Amino acid sequence: MAQSRISALGLDVGRKRMGVAGCDGTGLIATGITTIKRTSFQQDIAQLQTIVEDRQVQVLVVGLPYSMNGSIGFQAKEVQKYARRLSQALELPIEYVDERLTSIQAEEMLKAANISPSQNKGLIDRKAAALILQQWLDERREKIVNLPVNNSI
């Protein structure tokens, strides 16, 4: 079964920085691309526009920081508002992924590699964005692959 190619951009949106991740065309592996230091919305768009054009991005996958009880709190509403503006400016659809523990996971990955999380905030943001995008890719693949399997031979 031929699977359609996908080019998605994963975003870990923070107040000071935004981690950006992309995936290979097959939609199997997400990798961190860059960390954008947020200065103004126009600057954010300018930097993202270049990446979107270079990678022919079709969808933005934004991590949504749900509260630990699963509700959408103040920070998540701010991220949604910002993501909607990005979506309009870049003319791309948005999908959200629960990102509650991605930054912690990213920090743990750095510690395991003997890299200091406190001195590598941008790297944490990129890794968190990659985790967000990877989660979306995995869920998307499960939906496509989750067809009934005939085990009788």
Secondary structure, DSSP 8 states (H G I E B T S, - for coil): -------EEEEEE-SSEEEEEEE-TTS--EEEEEEEE-S-HHHHHHHHHHHHHHHT--EEEEEE---TTS---HHHHHHHHHHHHHHHHHT--EEEEE-TTHHHHHHHHHHHTT--GGG-HHHHHHHHHHHHHHHHHHHHHHHHH-S------
